[in-house]
Amino acid sequence: MTADKNKGAEGQHEDASATDRITHYKKYIQHYQAHCDRWLPRLADVKGKRILVLGSGWGTEVLWCLRNGALDVVGVDPADRPTQPLDAAIEELPEPVAGTFKLIRGNIIDLRGGQDFDVILSNNVVEHIDSLKATFFSFRRFLKPDGRVSIFSDPLYYSSAGSHLPLSAWEHLYKEEDEFPAEITGRQRSEFRHMLNRLTFMEYLSVFRESGFILEDLFIIPDRHLRHFTSVWPRIQRKAFPLDLCLEGFGCRLAYPSAY
Ligand SMILES: C[S@@+](CC[C@H](N)C(=O)[O-])C[C@H]1O[C@@H](n2cnc3c(N)ncnc32)[C@H](O)[C@@H]1O
């Protein structure tokens, strides 16, 4: 997987000057702290822990972990994400952080592990991973036997906003790509085609199940456009089940039986 393939919404400031880019991505990291504060505390206890962030991007969740007292945080992402924006965001915190961090460019499937992480945390990433089962199987190499995997993701592909594009609710499911509005750029179309694994919620659960995990906690975020569901459903019904379409996102915490 190349860095180019992974330029998502957070990766669209590639042409500006180096200083502008650092400021842009620092603000991106800072902006999404509120999202992390809202959804991650229920899923991940990071204080005093070693955390592996899967799909760390520019460092949004790494900063959240450090702000919440993590001991050491390792971020892994196939895309090239230099640390200057994260360094700058850490500098601007009101209190210094005690924990340390490192960002690794790579795919967890290819990395060696020492079963020394307390938590694997992944936020808004699982819908982008093309070999999800192999990824979840690899967790055994990194997680302590009593560790936890904390996953949050929104929007899912089959949700109303699942295209990650400026389209109407579920438009990506009831129109062919060549019928999308002309304003959708070639790059956006390419990201739509190549950067989303198009798994249903049930398929995520199957991956967790087949990777040997216990489900400790699970919450869903109902789709915010459910009131329009009946008007679009007749145009989609050959492609999905109602259950696939009604979930905007989910959060869950997983453990191996050895945690008990
Ligand atoms: C929407 S971004 C989210 C980044 C970060 N978690 C955040 O919220 O700021 C999705 C990220 O998933 C990463 N990604 C894609 N495939 C991946 C894989 N197989 N393993 C880990 N990360 C992956 C992309 O490179 C990208 O950084």
The ligand as an SDF file (V2000), in Angstrom:
LIG
                    3D

 27 29  0  0  0  0  0  0  0  0999 V2000
   -9.3950    8.5150    8.0610 C   0  0  0  0  0  0  0  0  0  0  0  0
   -7.6910    8.2780    8.3760 S   0  0  0  0  0  0  0  0  0  0  0  0
   -7.6910    8.3100   10.1540 C   0  0  0  0  0  0  0  0  0  0  0  0
   -6.3480    8.6520   10.7350 C   0  0  0  0  0  0  0  0  0  0  0  0
   -6.3540    8.8260   12.2430 C   0  0  0  0  0  0  0  0  0  0  0  0
   -6.8050    7.6470   12.9410 N   0  0  0  0  0  0  0  0  0  0  0  0
   -7.2150   10.0080   12.6200 C   0  0  0  0  0  0  0  0  0  0  0  0
   -8.3960    9.7910   12.9360 O   0  0  0  0  0  0  0  0  0  0  0  0
   -6.7280   11.1390   12.5610 O   0  0  0  0  0  0  0  0  0  0  0  0
   -7.4770    6.5700    7.9910 C   0  0  0  0  0  0  0  0  0  0  0  0
   -6.0640    6.0840    8.1910 C   0  0  0  0  0  0  0  0  0  0  0  0
   -6.0290    4.6680    7.9990 O   0  0  0  0  0  0  0  0  0  0  0  0
   -4.7530    4.3740    7.4760 C   0  0  0  0  0  0  0  0  0  0  0  0
   -4.7190    3.0060    6.9500 N   0  0  0  0  0  0  0  0  0  0  0  0
   -5.0850    2.5330    5.7520 C   0  0  0  0  0  0  0  0  0  0  0  0
   -4.8440    1.2140    5.6590 N   0  0  0  0  0  0  0  0  0  0  0  0
   -4.3070    0.8290    6.8440 C   0  0  0  0  0  0  0  0  0  0  0  0
   -3.8120   -0.4070    7.3670 C   0  0  0  0  0  0  0  0  0  0  0  0
   -3.8440   -1.5340    6.6510 N   0  0  0  0  0  0  0  0  0  0  0  0
   -3.3040   -0.4190    8.6240 N   0  0  0  0  0  0  0  0  0  0  0  0
   -3.2840    0.7180    9.3640 C   0  0  0  0  0  0  0  0  0  0  0  0
   -3.7250    1.9120    8.9150 N   0  0  0  0  0  0  0  0  0  0  0  0
   -4.2270    1.9760    7.6770 C   0  0  0  0  0  0  0  0  0  0  0  0
   -4.5400    5.4740    6.4450 C   0  0  0  0  0  0  0  0  0  0  0  0
   -3.2110    5.5830    6.0300 O   0  0  0  0  0  0  0  0  0  0  0  0
   -5.0470    6.6710    7.2190 C   0  0  0  0  0  0  0  0  0  0  0  0
   -4.0150    7.2890    7.9430 O   0  0  0  0  0  0  0  0  0  0  0  0
  1  2  1  0
  2  3  1  0
  2 10  1  0
  3  4  1  0
  4  5  1  0
  5  6  1  0
  5  7  1  0
  7  8  2  0
  7  9  1  0
 10 11  1  0
 11 12  1  0
 11 26  1  0
 12 13  1  0
 13 14  1  0
 13 24  1  0
 14 15  1  0
 14 23  1  0
 15 16  2  0
 16 17  1  0
 17 18  1  0
 17 23  2  0
 18 19  1  0
 18 20  2  0
 20 21  1  0
 21 22  2  0
 22 23  1  0
 24 25  1  0
 24 26  1  0
 26 27  1  0
M  CHG  2   2   1   9  -1
M  END
$$$$
